[in-house]
Amino acid sequence: MTQPTISDAAVQAKTGRDWTEWFVLLDAEGAAEMSHRQIAAALSARHGLSGWWSQMVTVAYEQARGRREPHQTSRGYQVGVSKTVPINVDVLFTAWEDDASRRQWLGDEPITIRRATRPKSMRITWSDGQTNVDVSFWDKGPAKSTVQVQHSKLANREEVEAKRSFWRSALARLAQGLVA
């Protein structure tokens, strides 16, 4: 059984119940036979949870009952990695957007940037043509920013770990190149 990543105290403070209470309640309401969407809708309609908390409680319930693995979504698996660097967010964004700059730290991955909103985010189709990379950029001050990478539609847990390692290394190379 997977333990929820949010503490009992936090879920209690925000929803009025701890994890055990939610799981017992959902079992009693027949959630074991419901789809993810049905559970989340019931949590919202019957128990007044926000969309975010409905999703969190549903995922935690599914993981606790062995119906979903960590990092698993309805469209495969996903993994996120982030890195904070002592660089202005516009410079960080350019390191992703500009082909020559990106090749210096990412190599020759033939990615497709589907949408970019300077200096906030990018939506990318990965070189395999099957998986997606969502990149968010956060301004942390005049000379500090964070990049967060979410790689989704992965096939399995092994691919999650491979992409986690890949992105940690790539973001380390990016940071090193930007501050050199």
C-alpha positions as CSV (number, residue, x, y, z in Angstrom):
1,M,0.0,0.0,0.0
2,T,1.3,3.4,-1.0
3,Q,1.2,6.1,1.6
4,P,-0.2,9.5,0.6
5,T,2.4,12.2,0.1
6,I,0.3,14.8,2.0
7,S,0.2,14.4,5.7
8,D,-2.9,13.4,7.8
9,A,-2.7,16.8,9.5
10,A,-2.7,18.7,6.2
11,V,-5.6,16.7,4.6
12,Q,-7.5,17.0,7.9
13,A,-7.0,20.8,8.0
14,K,-8.1,21.3,4.4
15,T,-10.9,18.6,4.1
16,G,-12.1,17.9,7.6
17,R,-11.0,14.3,7.5
18,D,-7.7,12.4,7.7
19,W,-6.7,9.8,5.2
20,T,-8.1,6.8,7.1
21,E,-11.5,8.5,7.4
22,W,-11.5,9.3,3.7
23,F,-10.6,5.7,2.8
24,V,-13.2,4.2,5.1
25,L,-15.9,6.6,3.8
26,L,-15.0,5.9,0.1
27,D,-15.0,2.2,0.7
28,A,-18.5,2.5,2.3
29,E,-19.7,4.6,-0.7
30,G,-18.6,1.9,-3.2
31,A,-15.6,3.7,-4.6
32,A,-13.8,0.4,-5.2
33,E,-16.2,-0.1,-8.1
34,M,-16.1,3.5,-9.4
35,S,-13.9,5.0,-12.0
36,H,-11.4,7.8,-11.1
37,R,-13.8,10.4,-12.6
38,Q,-16.8,9.0,-10.6
39,I,-14.9,9.1,-7.3
40,A,-13.7,12.7,-7.9
41,A,-17.2,13.8,-8.9
42,A,-18.7,12.2,-5.8
43,L,-16.1,13.9,-3.5
44,S,-17.0,17.2,-5.0
45,A,-20.8,16.8,-5.1
46,R,-21.4,14.9,-1.9
47,H,-18.6,16.2,0.3
48,G,-17.9,19.7,-1.1
49,L,-14.2,19.2,-1.9
50,S,-12.6,21.6,-4.4
51,G,-11.5,20.1,-7.7
52,W,-7.9,20.0,-6.6
53,W,-8.7,18.2,-3.3
54,S,-11.2,15.8,-5.1
55,Q,-8.3,14.8,-7.3
56,M,-5.8,14.5,-4.5
57,V,-8.1,12.3,-2.3
58,T,-9.1,10.2,-5.3
59,V,-5.5,9.5,-6.3
60,A,-4.5,8.7,-2.7
61,Y,-7.4,6.4,-2.4
62,E,-6.6,4.6,-5.7
63,Q,-2.9,4.2,-4.7
64,A,-3.9,3.0,-1.2
65,R,-6.2,0.4,-2.7
66,G,-3.6,-0.8,-5.3
67,R,-5.5,0.7,-8.3
68,R,-2.8,3.2,-9.2
69,E,0.9,3.3,-8.8
70,P,2.9,6.4,-7.9
71,H,3.5,8.7,-11.0
72,Q,0.6,6.9,-12.9
73,T,-2.1,9.0,-14.5
74,S,-4.9,8.1,-16.8
75,R,-2.6,8.7,-19.8
76,G,0.5,6.7,-18.6
77,Y,3.1,7.8,-16.1
78,Q,4.7,11.1,-15.5
79,V,7.7,12.5,-13.7
80,G,8.7,16.0,-12.6
81,V,12.1,17.6,-12.0
82,S,13.0,21.2,-11.1
83,K,16.1,23.3,-10.8
84,T,16.7,26.7,-9.4
85,V,19.5,28.7,-11.0
86,P,21.1,32.1,-10.2
87,I,19.9,33.5,-13.6
88,N,17.2,35.9,-14.8
89,V,14.1,34.0,-15.9
90,D,14.3,35.6,-19.5
91,V,17.8,34.1,-19.9
92,L,16.6,30.8,-18.6
93,F,13.7,30.8,-21.1
94,T,16.0,31.7,-24.0
95,A,18.2,28.7,-23.1
96,W,15.2,26.5,-23.9
97,E,13.7,28.4,-26.8
98,D,16.9,29.0,-28.8
99,D,18.0,25.9,-30.8
100,A,21.7,26.6,-30.5
101,S,21.5,27.3,-26.8
102,R,19.4,24.3,-26.1
103,R,21.7,21.9,-28.0
104,Q,24.6,22.9,-25.6
105,W,22.9,21.3,-22.6
106,L,20.2,19.0,-24.1
107,G,22.1,17.7,-27.1
108,D,20.5,17.0,-30.5
109,E,17.1,15.9,-29.3
110,P,14.7,16.8,-32.1
111,I,11.9,18.3,-30.0
112,T,8.9,20.2,-31.2
113,I,7.9,23.3,-29.2
114,R,4.1,23.3,-29.7
115,R,3.5,26.4,-27.7
116,A,5.6,28.9,-25.8
117,T,4.6,31.8,-23.5
118,R,7.6,33.9,-22.7
119,P,8.8,33.7,-19.9
120,K,6.2,31.4,-18.3
121,S,5.9,28.0,-20.1
122,M,6.5,25.7,-23.0
123,R,4.6,22.7,-24.3
124,I,6.9,20.3,-26.1
125,T,6.5,17.0,-28.0
126,W,9.5,14.9,-27.1
127,S,11.8,13.4,-29.7
128,D,10.0,10.1,-29.5
129,G,6.8,11.8,-30.9
130,Q,4.8,10.1,-28.2
131,T,5.5,11.8,-24.9
132,N,5.1,15.4,-23.8
133,V,7.2,17.7,-21.9
134,D,5.6,20.7,-20.1
135,V,8.1,23.3,-18.9
136,S,7.3,26.0,-16.4
137,F,9.5,29.0,-15.6
138,W,9.3,30.9,-12.3
139,D,10.8,34.3,-11.7
140,K,12.4,34.2,-8.2
141,G,14.0,37.7,-8.4
142,P,16.3,39.7,-10.6
143,A,19.0,37.0,-10.7
144,K,17.2,33.8,-9.7
145,S,14.7,31.6,-11.4
146,T,13.3,28.0,-11.4
147,V,12.5,25.7,-14.2
148,Q,10.2,22.8,-13.7
149,V,9.9,20.0,-16.2
150,Q,7.0,17.6,-16.3
151,H,7.5,14.6,-18.7
152,S,4.2,12.7,-19.3
153,K,2.7,9.8,-21.2
154,L,5.6,7.6,-20.2
155,A,5.1,3.8,-20.5
156,N,6.0,2.5,-17.1
157,R,7.8,3.1,-13.8
158,E,11.2,2.2,-15.4
159,E,10.7,5.0,-17.9
160,V,9.8,7.3,-15.1
161,E,13.2,6.6,-13.4
162,A,15.1,6.9,-16.6
163,K,13.5,10.3,-17.4
164,R,14.0,11.5,-13.9
165,S,17.7,10.7,-14.2
166,F,17.9,12.2,-17.7
167,W,16.2,15.5,-16.7
168,R,18.3,15.9,-13.5
169,S,21.4,15.6,-15.6
170,A,20.2,17.8,-18.3
171,L,19.1,20.5,-15.9
172,A,22.4,20.3,-14.1
173,R,24.2,20.8,-17.5
174,L,21.8,23.7,-18.2
175,A,22.6,25.4,-14.8
176,Q,26.3,24.8,-15.2
177,G,26.3,26.4,-18.7
178,L,24.3,29.4,-17.6
179,V,26.4,30.3,-14.6
180,A,29.8,29.5,-16.2
